[in-house]
Amino acid sequence: MSENPFPESLSNSIAKDNWLRIGFKKRAGVLIPLFTVHSKNSFGIGDFGDLKLVIDWAKLTGNSIIQLLPMNEVGPLYCPYDAISSFALEPSYICLKDFPALRKIKFEPKNNDSSHVDYALKNVKLQLLFDVYLACDLSEGQDFEEFQQKNFYWLLDFALFKTLKEQNHGKPWHEWEEKFRDRAPCALQEFQQNNIEKITFQMWLQWITFKQFKSAAEYAAKNNIFLKGDLPVLVSWDSADVWVHPEFFKLDFAAGAPPDMYCAKGQRWGMPTYNWEMIACDNYRYIKEKLKYAQEFYNILRIDHVAGLFRIWSIPYNDSLSNQGLNGSFDPPDERCWAEHGKRILSVMAQNTKMLLCAEDLGVIPKCCTDALLEFGIPGNDVQRWVKDWSVRHDFLLPAQYRQLAVALLSTHDTTSWKAWWQYEAGTVDEDLFVRKCKERGIDFAKVNLELFDLHFSFYGRLRWKKEVDCVDKLLCILGRKNEEVRDFIELYENSYFEKEKLWKLLGLSGLITQDAGADLLSRIIKFVLDSKSIFCINSVRDYLGLADIFKGDPYQNRVNVPGTISTKNWSLKLPIGLEELLKHSINKKIRKMIVDSGRI
């Protein structure tokens, strides 16, 4: 693995010690949600035992970083970014093979869909584990006792929350009886005494998940593999965190993101925003405890939506859901406060962990956030499809022009795979966004739609520009507007028109441009990001396995998540092959060679 000179800028940064611990070396990694893998030993979903096989595969292919999605326990939508706790781990990931009585039990999904996880497995697995728990003698369980003491800050409250939620048939905590909703001490004490077995079971589950995850983390360390975790910037409204500490949250607001060229109405995530003043009054213990627990497992930690630490898009909670993020505003509202606000929180995080912090800095990012990441030595994200010279030529940047302090990648869990982007999104604009902009300017969309876009090659709500619209003057002529009246239309056009042609040329390809992304094109673009200047390059397992066409059918359907939608297809995509088969697949040699050739091993 090639070693880079330690940059002078990092010598004075707050992250210096963590960089020295990790080593300032160019590394390759893979983003692989645990729910997406499976093996012969799995019980309907990837588990901590399977994670060890993922580690084997990463080592085999030359990847020295495994990036996971948040591992926190999820609610009924199974969204890892809408967790019911910032601490508790998802018990679905418990490996049943650790319990002799459960080794031969198999889960048979009822939805007849082998391509996606059937989360009915969770209740089945928990019932099996409850039977194991009842058979355990915990009276002499010193390790279990120590686990409870060490995690006193959150563990008992979480177990109470889970048990009360079960007793209330899954209702959100704000619909519970007043005495439980408002955490009356006497009521909670009595409830705990009357339900000690169920409450202890919840703590026991967390102990088991802790031990199994810790074992996988130690296995990764032995194999010189770093685990990269993911810290959601928010937590579910209906979570133990909000129930226990409502003063830490602004419950009259829902977080989201403003409209952009990919989401016409913006996004409404639904989670409450933070009351940072109250968190600060407690000396940020809530944040410090999160980091302390995550550090048990991870070497590197991704801060989700880091810009939200500086200012977050805040939507009145009672605003119509159909408006998505349209009616939000930034909190804090005063832009002059953003830099100090975000840097203060980032400083607390960086000074209270041994993990190397990375940041998800995608979307509209204020300059103060970008400056702070550079000052603190925290890498951001450079997603190939968005790494452009946005101000002048709107061309894709060369590998040498990527940020050194960044994670280069082809796609994220919220985007299409690179193959799907090439086939359906490159050279297009969002239809909803374009329609809305036309309405705002009094432009007849039905008319200009036929003149501007090739509808035979426009799919999934994306409009593909006609080749004939090859200059801004033609765009203005069809829109019937002057330059100064439609600058945002011009920006959309310049950012997306001829995207395929520009990238095709940049990759050194000749001949007719292909509509689909075959193995040769995908190989070239993977090599492109692996050769980038960025210190880390972490590609999705979907993009790596696209080299062998392991994901069959329409690549647009092979999605981990479609932002702004609720669907059983979200957070449930499974690999088409098991880990045992993947470990033997011929594509592994090609992946390893590409990583070796890039100097990232």
C-alpha positions, 0 to 999 in steps of 0.5 A: 500500500503506497504511503503518502507524505503526512500533509503539513495541514494535518500536523496542526489539525484536531484530527492529527492523532487519529490520522497517525493511528490510521496512517495517511495511506491511500486505501480502497474500501467497499460499502456493503450494508450488512442486510444485503449479504447472506450465507448458508448460516444466515437467518433471512438477513446478514448477521455478525457471523456473515460480517466475518465472511465480508472481512474475508472477501475484503481482504481477498480483493484488496479492500482495507476498509469496510463501510457499513450503514448505521447498525442501530436498532430500527423501527417499523420502516427498517430505515437505518437513518431513522433509528429508535436509538443512537446506541442500541444495535439492531438485534436482527443481526444476531448470529443464531449459530452461536446458540447450539439449540438454534443452529439447524433452524431456518427462516422461510420468507413468506413474500417469495422475493429472494431479492429483498429481505423479508423483515418478518424474520425479526419477530421470529428471531426474537422469539427464538432468542427469548426462549434461549434467554429464559433458559439462561442462568444470568445470576452469575453473569458477571460480564452481563452485569459489567455491560449494564454498568458500563452502559448505564447512560442509555441501556436501562432507559432503552429497555424500558422504552422497548418494553413499554412500546410492546405493552402499548402495541407499538404506539409511539411514546407520545401516545402512551399514558401520561405517566409513562409518556412524561416518565413519572419516576414512580410509574417507571419504577413500578413498571420495571418491578412488574416487567423485570423479565422482559426489560432484562431480555432487552438488555440481554439482547443488546449484550449479545449484539455487543459481544458478536459485533465486538468479535467481528471487529476484533476479527477485522483488526487481526486481518488489517481491515478497518471498519467504518461506521455511520453516525446518523445526524438525527434519530427517530421522533419515536425513539428512546433518545427523544423519550428520555431527553425531549429537551434535546430536540425541537419537536415542533420541527422535522428535519429535511433538505431543500429542493435541488436538481435531484429532488424537486420538492426537497426532502422531509425526513421527519426526524426532529432537529436538535436543541443544541443549546440544551445539549451544550448545557449538559456538556455534550454528554449525549454526543460523547456517549454516542461516540464512546459506544461506536468506538467499541466497534469502528476505526473510522466514523462517517458523520451523516449530513455534516452540514446539518451540524452547521445549519439544518433544513427545518420544516414545521412539523404540521406542514403537509407531507405533500410539500416535502421540504418546500416550506422549510428554512435553515436553523440557525436562521442567521448565516453569520452563526453557522461557522461557529455553531458547526465548528463547536460541535465538530470540535466536541466530536473530534476531541472525544473519540479515537475514531477517524471522522469522515463527513458526508458533505453532499448537496448544498454545502455552506462554505463555512462547513467545507472550510471547517472540514479542511481545518479539522482534517476531516475527509468529505465525499467526492462522488464521481457523477458530481465532481465537476468544475461547476462554475465554468465549463461544467466538465467532470474533473480528472482523478488528479483534481479530486480533493486529497482529503476526501473519500472518492466513490461512484455511488452512495446508498441513496443514489442509483448504482453507477450503471443505472446512473449512466443508463438513465440519469446521465444527460438528464434533468429531474422532471418534477423540478423542471415542471415546477420551474416552468409553472413558476415562470409561466412556461407551457411545459407540455409544449417545451417538453416535446421540443427540448427532450427526447422522450423515447430515452427519458425514464424514471422521472428523468428528462433527456435532452435532445441532441439538437438543443446543443447551445444555450441560445436554442434553449432560450429560443424554445423557452421563449425567455431572455437569458437573465429570466431563466438563469436557473434553467441555463444552469440545469442545462449546462450541468447535464447536457452532453454529460455522457459524451464528456465522460466518454471522452474523458475515459479515453473511449472512442466509437459510438457511445453505449446506452448501457454500462458494460463491463469495459465501461464500468472497469474504466470508471472504477479505475478512474476513481481508484486512480483519484488523488483522494486518500480513500476510495470506497465503492459500493458492492453493487458497483464492484459486482456490476463488473460481473453482471451479478445483479441481473435485470434493470439496474435501476431496480437494484437500489438500496434506497429511494430518498423520499419514498416509503417502500418494502424495497428500501433498505432490503436489497440482497446480493443475488449470490451468497457469501460462500459463492462470492468468496470463490467468484472469478471477479475477485481477481479482477477487483484485486488487480485494479486495486493493486494497480491503483497503489491502494494496497 
